[in-house]
């Protein structure tokens, strides 16, 4: 730690002395936040669960080096990212993260931006997963991917393409072993959008390919995956009423080079790995809101397809790329950090081949944001989540019903405090996924709050 500090100070001094002689403009922005959490019965098992309370923090700094009007380099790093106060970073950094050694400073983005007469090019490690509304986006806080992006514009029409590199196995042992050829997990996007007045619409097409040597999700190394996706979205305004929505349809196939003596990835007892199942998954989202004089009221619905029981030649659950994104957080326990993103299958704590991605999700929620004055607002939201596919036997179809109450207070310029209290009436399906006996199931409640300084 001392060496890191000395190196950082030396670099800062070098940059400070060099700045007067540099023509490059440097813009720095960021935030520092401290969050507190209290949660009772997070495992939904009253016989073993204890309440937990802790704080974590994060410093985020983004720097843009503007070489000229058309060329810049952007970097972003996080320091002490979500590290819990009083916990050694080499043991456990957050309640729902796998214990692992974490760097004190983590550069998660660096990319160049080049403006040309035909459009904008961004090359490097940059944001991934932002398209349309936030329901199926990966969380902007955490996800970055090595990629090349092009965006052009003609009047009110935007268009572009993107190449993303998720896995590269060719260079695992360069100059030592050559047993892997084209061991990639890549994705290719083409997209277009229209935005004028009160209408914004877009359409994105994706091809994702994972070779047999690039691991993905729960699949073994000898599986080749080809996944195609089409994603239209819309944002419409009619006076004080706003309507937004998105549809993600996913298809493709999984092929195995040799039989694998493991059964039941998707539907217990019905699909063996020696089969070559097709991919057929659908997720959709719609939300309507109205801006009233002192409040914004809204209602939303999202559906994530689950696996049909007994379907042996097709995977309909969102095992690969679909499902709710980490950026979709209307409910503190079911979809946010207080509960570990229970329903967000893109990295949620219940992500497993027999969990939420298998059963799917149907979530309806409604709420209101009330402006008390210019600096204080109150938020209330309630939602119910059930399985998209009902299974026979003892499986229930309800994840739970949640009610949240929160506030946001702008204490002064650049300083904001927010707090949310949440209560989840636990459904039996959530307990069954966690392996909790029905006689021990209990509800979850908790509080999370945050103070943040921006600069």
C-alpha positions, 0 to 999 in steps of 0.5 A: 500500500505504501509503494502504491501511495508513493507511486501515485504521489510521484505521478501526480507531481509529474503531471502537475509540473508538466501541465503548464507546458502541455497543450492538452486540456484536462477535464476531471469529474467524479464522485465519492459516496458512502453507503450504509446497509441494514438487512434482516433475514436476507437468506429468508430462513428464520432459523439461521439468519441474523441481521446485518449492518455495514458501510461501504464506499467508493471514489470514482474519477473520470478524466478526459484528455482533450488533445484537440477538438476532434481527439480525446482520451477518456479514463475512469478509475474506482478506488476502494470500490464497494469495500466494506468499512472495517473489512480487509480487502483481501477477505471480503469486499461486499456482502454478495460478492465472492471473497477475492483479493481486490486492488485498491485502485481499479482502472475500468475504462480507457478509450480514445474518441476520434471525431471525423467527417463521417462520424465518431469512433470510440476504441478501447475499454468502454461502457457496454450494455446501454441501449434504450430504457434501462430494464435490460442494461448492464449496470453502468457502474461496473460493466466495461468491455473491450470494443470498437464503436462507430456512430454516425448521424444524418439529420434526426437519424442515428446509426452505428456499429460495434464490435465487442471482445468478451473472451480471448483464449488464443493469448492465454499461453502465447509462445508456449502452447498453441492448442487453442485456435480462434478461442473467442467470445465476440459480439457484433452490433448494428443499430439505428435510431430516430429522435425528434420532438417527443418521439425516440425509437431505436432498433439494434441487432446483435450476433454473439458467438462463443467458441468451444474454447471460450467458457460462457455461463454454465456451459463446458469448454466444448460448447459452441454458442451462436446467439442472435438478438433483435432489440427495438425500443421506444420513448414517447411523450404525450403532454404530461404522459410518457410511455417507454418500452423495449423488446428483446427477442433472442434465438440461436443454438448451442452445439456440443462437440462430444457427449457430456455425461451431465444432465439437466442444465435447464429442466431437471431430468429432461435436457442432457448436454449431449443434446443440441438445444435451440435458444428461444427467449423473450423479454419485454418491458413497458412503463407509463408515467405522468408528470403532475404538478408536484409528483411523478406517478408511474406503473411498469411491467417487465416479463422475462421468459422462463424454461417450459417444463419438459421442453427437451430441445429448446432453452427458453430461460435467459441463461446466456445474455438476456434477463433483467440488467443490473441497471434495472433497480425499481425495488431495493430488495428484489432488484437493487443492492439491498437484496443483492439483485435477486431478480437481475439474472445478469449477475444477480445473487440467485443466478444459477441454472435452477434459479431465476434464469430458469423460472423467468420473471413477471414483475409489475410495480407502481410508484410515485415521486413526490417533490416536497420542495426544491431540495427534498423528494419522497419516493414510494413504490410497490411491486409483485414478482412471480415466475414466468413459467409455472412448474408442477410438483411443490414449486410455487410461482411467487418470488414475493411482494415488496413495498419501499419508502425513500427520500432524496435530499439535496443538502447543498450544492454537490452533496446529496443524501438518499435513504430507502426502507424496504419490506419484502413479503417473501414468496415460496419460490424464492425460498425454494430456490434458496433451499429453505424449508417452507416452515422456516420462511420469513420476510425480509426488511432492511434500510440502505442510505447514501451520502454522495459528493460530486465534483 
